[in-house]
C-alpha cells in the first residue's frame, strides 16, 4: 500500500545500482514498465513488440547485477475484440494500429497477493483488460477472467484489507459515444478516410456529440478478489484530462496510418490521463493518511507525454491535481528527454531511495519507438508536496546526439 511492501531481510542485500539509461538497450521497442520486488529480486515487465509478455530479472544480492531477460515468456494474451468475444482470439482486428502485435497487448501489471501467495497479471488486449494467475512471478500465467471491456492500463493495489482496481475507461459508458467511435472506426478504414472523417467530425460538431470523445480519464473501483470486481460499487472517475499540458499531442506532422487513425479518427489524443500508479503517504500531518495518484498525460506517441500527480484523502479520492505538474518540464524541441511517462515506482529498503521506471522516446518525431529508463524520484515533504526526477541519459543514445547528464528536472 505504500511505495514498498516486500522489504527483504537478507543480510547480503545490496543497494540498487541502476544501469545506465536507457536500460535494456539491446531490446528494441520497450515501453510501459512495471516493476515488482520479490525474494531479493526485481522483476521488470514491459510492453514489447513480441506477441508474448516477457520479464527481466535483477538480483538484488549481487554487486554487479544487470537486468536479464528470461528465456521463457510468462504469458500469451488473447484478444477480446471490442467486447464482442471472450479472450479466445489470438488476433485482434485492430492490430494494424500497433507495430505488428496481433493481439494489441500492452501495459502488464503484476500484483503479488500476500493473502493467497499468488501472482496476478493484469494486461490490456484489444481494448479490454484481462487477468491471469501464477504461483511464480516468472509465470507461466493462466488466464482467469475479463475485468472490463473498452478499457486499458490496469493497476491493482491493496489498501488495508480492501483491493482497488484502477484503469482507463474509453467511453465513459455512454452508448452515444460508443456509436460515435464505431462510426469513426468505420470511416478510418475506408478508402476515402480523411475526407470521410472530416465530414463526420463536422456532423458531430453540428449535433453536439463530441464532448466525450478523446478525454481519457482514470477510474477506480473496489474488488472482491484479485480476479473479480465489486459490482455493488460502480467505478468512480478519479481524474481526467484538464490541464493544458495534458492536451498536448504532436506539433510534428506524421505520415503514420496509426497516428492519423488516433488523432483524426478516434480523437484519443485530444486529452489524456492514463497509466495510474497509486500509493499512500502514511500519517500525513494532522489530516492522517494521504493517497497519491500518479499518471501520464499528453499524446503517448509524442514528445509531450509526461508525468503528473494528484492527492486525495482516500484510495478513491477525491483527488486534486498538483499545481506544479508536470513532473518533468519540457524545455524545447532539442530537449533530450522526449515523452517520458507510463511509469512504475519501487523503493529500495537499503537506501530508502525511490526509483522511477518509465519509458521515453528516441526522438521528437511522432511514433512509438521507445526505451526504458530508471531514475531517482525525489519527494519533498515541505509546505507543498512536490516531486522531481533526477534524469540521466548516456551519451550518443538519441540519433547520435551527445546529450550526457541532463541534471535534475524539478516540477517547477
C-alpha positions in Angstrom: 0.0 0.0 0.0 3.0 2.3 0.4 5.9 2.5 -2.0 7.3 -0.8 -0.8 5.5 -3.8 0.6 8.0 -6.6 0.4 11.2 -5.4 2.2 13.9 -8.1 2.3 15.6 -9.2 5.4 18.6 -10.7 3.6 22.0 -9.8 5.0 23.5 -10.0 1.6 21.2 -7.4 0.1 23.0 -4.7 -2.0 21.9 -1.1 -2.6 20.3 -0.8 -6.0 22.7 0.5 -8.6 20.7 1.4 -11.7 22.2 0.5 -15.1 23.0 3.3 -17.5 20.0 4.7 -19.3 18.5 3.5 -21.4 18.4 0.2 -19.6 17.8 -2.9 -21.8 19.3 -1.0 -24.7 19.7 -4.3 -26.7 15.9 -4.8 -26.6 14.0 -2.6 -29.1 10.6 -1.2 -28.7 10.1 -1.5 -24.9 7.6 0.6 -23.0 5.1 0.7 -20.1 7.4 -0.8 -17.5 6.1 -2.4 -14.4 8.4 -3.5 -11.6 7.9 -5.9 -8.7 10.2 -6.9 -5.8 10.1 -10.5 -4.6 12.6 -12.6 -2.7 15.6 -10.3 -3.2 15.0 -9.9 -6.9 13.3 -7.2 -9.1 11.0 -8.4 -11.9 10.5 -5.9 -14.7 7.6 -6.5 -17.0 7.4 -4.3 -20.1 5.3 -3.8 -23.2 7.3 -5.2 -26.1 6.9 -5.9 -29.8 6.7 -9.6 -29.1 3.4 -11.4 -29.1 4.0 -12.7 -25.6 4.6 -10.9 -22.4 8.2 -11.1 -21.2 10.1 -10.5 -17.9 13.6 -9.3 -16.9 15.1 -10.1 -13.5 17.6 -8.2 -11.4 19.5 -9.9 -8.5 19.4 -7.5 -5.5 22.1 -9.5 -3.7 24.7 -9.1 -6.4 27.1 -6.1 -6.6 27.3 -6.5 -10.4 23.7 -7.1 -11.2 22.1 -6.4 -14.5 18.6 -6.9 -15.8 18.5 -10.3 -17.5 15.8 -11.3 -20.0 14.2 -14.7 -19.1 14.1 -17.2 -21.9 10.5 -18.3 -21.4 7.6 -15.8 -22.0 5.3 -15.5 -19.0 2.0 -15.3 -20.9 0.5 -15.2 -24.3 -2.5 -12.9 -24.2 -5.6 -13.5 -26.3 -7.7 -10.7 -27.6 -11.3 -9.7 -26.9 -12.4 -7.7 -29.9 -14.3 -4.7 -28.8 -16.1 -6.7 -26.1 -17.9 -8.9 -28.7 -15.9 -12.0 -27.9 -14.2 -13.5 -24.9 -10.4 -13.9 -24.8 -10.5 -16.6 -27.5 -8.9 -14.7 -30.3 -5.1 -14.7 -31.0 -5.6 -11.9 -33.5 -7.1 -8.5 -32.8 -8.7 -6.9 -35.8 -7.2 -3.6 -34.7 -3.7 -5.0 -34.6 -2.6 -3.0 -37.7 -2.5 0.1 -35.4 0.4 -1.1 -33.2 3.8 -2.3 -34.5 2.6 -5.7 -35.7 1.2 -7.0 -32.3 -1.5 -9.4 -33.4 -3.3 -9.2 -30.0 -2.8 -5.4 -29.4 -1.5 -6.2 -25.9 0.3 -3.8 -23.6 0.8 -2.4 -20.1 1.4 -5.6 -18.0 0.9 -5.1 -14.2 1.8 -7.9 -11.8 0.3 -7.9 -8.3 1.6 -10.2 -5.5 -1.3 -11.0 -3.3 0.2 -11.6 0.1 -3.0 -13.2 1.4 -3.1 -16.0 -1.2 0.6 -16.0 -2.1 -0.3 -15.9 -5.8 0.7 -13.5 -8.5 -1.8 -11.9 -10.8 -1.0 -10.4 -14.2 -3.3 -7.7 -15.4 -3.0 -6.7 -19.0 -4.6 -4.9 -21.9 -5.5 -6.8 -25.0 -7.5 -5.3 -27.9 -9.1 -2.6 -25.7 -10.1 -5.0 -22.8 -8.4 -5.8 -19.5 -7.8 -9.4 -18.6 -6.3 -11.1 -15.5 -4.1 -14.2 -15.3 -2.7 -16.0 -12.3 0.5 -17.9 -11.4 2.3 -19.3 -8.4 5.5 -17.6 -9.5 6.4 -14.1 -10.7 8.1 -15.8 -13.7 4.9 -17.5 -14.7 3.6 -19.2 -16.6 0.3 -17.3 -16.0 -3.1 -18.8 -16.7 -6.0 -16.7 -17.9 -8.7 -16.3 -15.3 -11.2 -13.6 -16.3 -12.0 -10.4 -18.2 -12.4 -7.5 -15.8 -13.7 -4.9 -18.2 -14.1 -4.1 -21.9 -13.4 -0.8 -23.7 -10.7 -0.1 -21.0 -6.9 -0.1 -20.8 -3.9 0.3 -18.3 -4.7 -1.7 -15.2 -3.2 -1.0 -11.8 -4.2 -3.0 -8.6 -3.3 -2.3 -5.0 -4.5 -3.3 -1.6 -5.0 -0.6 1.0 -5.6 -2.1 4.4 -7.9 -5.0 3.7 -9.5 -3.6 0.5 -8.4 -4.3 -3.1 -8.8 -1.5 -5.6 -8.7 -1.7 -9.4 -7.5 1.5 -11.3 -7.9 1.7 -15.1 -8.9 3.9 -18.0 -12.4 3.7 -19.5 -12.5 4.7 -23.1 -16.1 5.9 -23.4 -17.4 6.8 -20.0 -20.0 4.1 -20.6 -22.1 6.4 -22.9 -23.7 4.5 -25.7 -23.9 7.5 -27.9 -20.1 8.0 -27.5 -19.6 4.3 -28.4 -21.7 4.6 -31.5 -19.8 7.7 -32.5 -16.5 6.0 -32.0 -17.6 3.0 -34.1 -18.6 5.4 -36.9 -15.2 6.9 -36.8 -13.6 3.5 -36.9 -15.5 2.5 -40.0 -14.6 5.8 -41.6 -11.0 5.5 -40.7 -10.5 2.2 -42.6 -12.4 3.4 -45.7 -10.5 4.3 -48.9 -11.6 7.9 -48.6 -10.9 8.0 -44.8 -9.6 11.6 -44.5 -12.5 13.2 -46.4 -15.0 11.0 -44.6 -13.5 11.6 -41.2 -13.6 15.4 -41.7 -17.2 15.2 -42.8 -18.1 13.0 -39.8 -16.4 15.4 -37.4 -18.3 18.4 -38.8 -21.5 16.5 -38.5 -20.7 15.6 -34.9 -19.9 19.2 -34.0 -23.2 20.3 -35.5 -25.0 17.6 -33.5 -23.1 18.5 -30.3 -21.8 14.9 -29.8 -18.1 15.5 -29.5 -17.8 16.3 -25.8 -16.8 12.8 -24.5 -14.5 11.6 -27.3 -10.9 11.9 -26.6 -11.0 12.9 -22.9 -9.2 9.8 -21.4 -9.7 9.6 -17.6 -8.7 7.2 -14.8 -11.3 5.3 -12.8 -11.1 3.4 -9.5 -13.3 0.5 -8.3 -13.3 -1.9 -5.4 -12.6 -5.5 -5.9 -13.9 -8.6 -4.0 -10.9 -10.7 -5.1 -7.9 -10.2 -7.4 -10.0 -11.7 -10.3 -13.4 -10.1 -9.7 -14.7 -6.5 -9.3 -17.2 -5.5 -6.7 -20.2 -4.9 -8.9 -22.2 -3.5 -6.0 -20.0 -0.4 -6.3 -19.6 1.4 -9.6 -16.3 2.6 -11.0 -15.6 6.2 -10.0 -13.9 8.7 -12.2 -10.8 10.0 -10.3 -9.1 12.3 -12.7 -9.5 13.3 -16.4 -7.6 15.5 -18.8 -8.0 19.1 -17.6 -4.6 20.9 -17.8 -3.1 22.4 -20.9 -0.1 20.1 -21.0 -2.4 17.0 -20.9 -3.9 18.1 -24.2 -0.6 18.5 -26.0 -0.2 15.9 -28.7 2.0 16.5 -31.7 3.5 19.6 -33.2 5.2 17.5 -35.9 3.3 16.1 -38.9 3.2 12.3 -39.0 2.6 10.1 -42.1 1.9 7.1 -39.9 -1.5 5.5 -40.5 -1.7 4.7 -36.8 -1.1 8.4 -35.8 -3.7 9.6 -38.3 -6.1 7.0 -37.1 -5.6 8.1 -33.4 -5.6 11.8 -33.9 -8.1 12.3 -36.8 -10.5 9.3 -36.3 -10.7 8.4 -32.7 -9.7 11.7 -31.1 -7.9 9.7 -28.4 -5.0 12.2 -28.3 -7.3 15.2 -27.5 -6.7 14.9 -23.8 -5.1 12.1 -21.9 -4.8 10.9 -18.2 -3.6 7.3 -18.2 -1.2 4.8 -16.6 -2.2 5.1 -13.0 0.1 4.4 -10.0 -1.3 4.9 -6.6 0.4 4.9 -3.2 -0.2 6.0 0.4 1.6 8.6 2.4 1.2 7.3 5.9 0.3 9.6 8.8 0.4 12.7 6.6 0.4 15.7 9.1 -2.8 16.3 11.1 -5.0 15.1 8.3 -3.9 11.4 8.6 -3.0 9.3 5.6 -3.0 10.8 2.1 -3.2 8.9 -1.2 -1.2 9.9 -4.2 -2.3 9.1 -7.8 0.4 9.5 -10.4 -0.5 9.4 -14.0 0.7 10.2 -17.6 -0.7 12.9 -19.7 -0.4 14.2 -23.3 -0.1 12.2 -26.5 1.7 8.9 -25.8 3.3 8.9 -29.3 4.5 12.5 -28.9 7.4 14.3 -27.2 4.8 16.0 -24.9 3.9 12.8 -22.9 4.8 13.4 -19.3 4.0 12.5 -15.6 1.8 14.3 -13.2 0.2 13.5 -9.8 -2.8 14.3 -7.7 -3.6 13.7 -4.0 -6.7 12.8 -2.0 -7.9 11.6 1.4 -8.9 8.0 0.3 -8.0 5.4 -2.3 -10.9 6.7 -4.4 -10.3 10.4 -3.8 -11.5 12.9 -4.4 -8.2 13.7 -6.0 -6.8 17.2 -6.6 -4.0 17.7 -9.2 -0.8 19.3 -8.1 -0.4 22.9 -9.4 3.3 22.0 -10.0 2.6 19.4 -12.7 4.1 18.1 -14.9 6.9 16.4 -13.0 9.3 16.9 -15.9 9.1 20.3 -17.6 9.7 20.2 -21.3 12.0 23.0 -22.4 12.3 23.0 -26.2 12.3 20.6 -29.2 16.0 19.9 -28.6 15.4 18.6 -25.1 17.0 15.1 -24.9 14.1 13.6 -22.9 11.2 13.0 -25.2 7.8 11.8 -23.9 8.8 10.4 -20.5 5.8 8.6 -19.0 3.9 5.4 -18.1 5.9 4.6 -15.1 6.3 2.3 -12.1 7.8 3.1 -8.6 9.9 1.0 -6.3 11.6 2.0 -3.0 14.9 0.4 -2.2 14.8 -0.6 1.5 18.6 -0.4 1.7 18.9 3.3 0.8 15.2 4.4 1.1 15.6 5.9 -2.4 12.5 5.8 -4.6 13.3 4.7 -8.2 11.0 5.6 -11.1 11.0 3.2 -14.1 9.5 4.9 -17.2 9.7 4.9 -20.9 10.7 7.7 -23.2 11.0 8.2 -27.0 14.2 8.0 -29.0 13.4 11.3 -30.9 10.9 14.2 -31.0 9.3 12.6 -34.1 5.8 11.2 -33.7 5.9 7.5 -33.3 6.1 4.5 -30.9 9.9 3.8 -30.8 10.6 3.9 -27.1 13.1 2.8 -24.5 13.0 2.2 -20.7 14.9 4.3 -18.2 15.2 4.3 -14.4 15.9 7.4 -12.3 15.6 8.5 -8.7 12.3 10.2 -7.8 12.8 12.8 -5.1 9.7 13.5 -3.0 9.8 16.7 -0.9 7.6 16.9 2.2 7.7 20.7 2.7 4.7 23.0 2.9 3.7 21.8 -0.6 4.1 18.2 -1.6 6.5 18.1 -4.6 8.2 15.6 -6.8 11.3 15.8 -9.0 13.1 13.3 -11.2 16.9 13.1 -11.5 17.1 12.4 -15.2 20.2 10.9 -16.7 21.0 9.6 -20.2 24.0 8.1 -21.7 25.9 9.9 -24.5 25.1 9.0 -28.1 21.8 7.3 -27.4 19.4 9.6 -29.3 20.1 9.7 -33.0 23.8 10.2 -32.5 23.3 13.3 -30.3 25.8 13.9 -27.5 23.5 14.6 -24.6 25.1 13.3 -21.4 23.8 14.1 -18.0 20.7 16.1 -18.1 20.6 17.1 -14.4 17.6 17.3 -12.1 14.2 18.2 -13.5 12.0 19.8 -10.9 8.3 20.0 -11.1 8.8 23.7 -11.4 
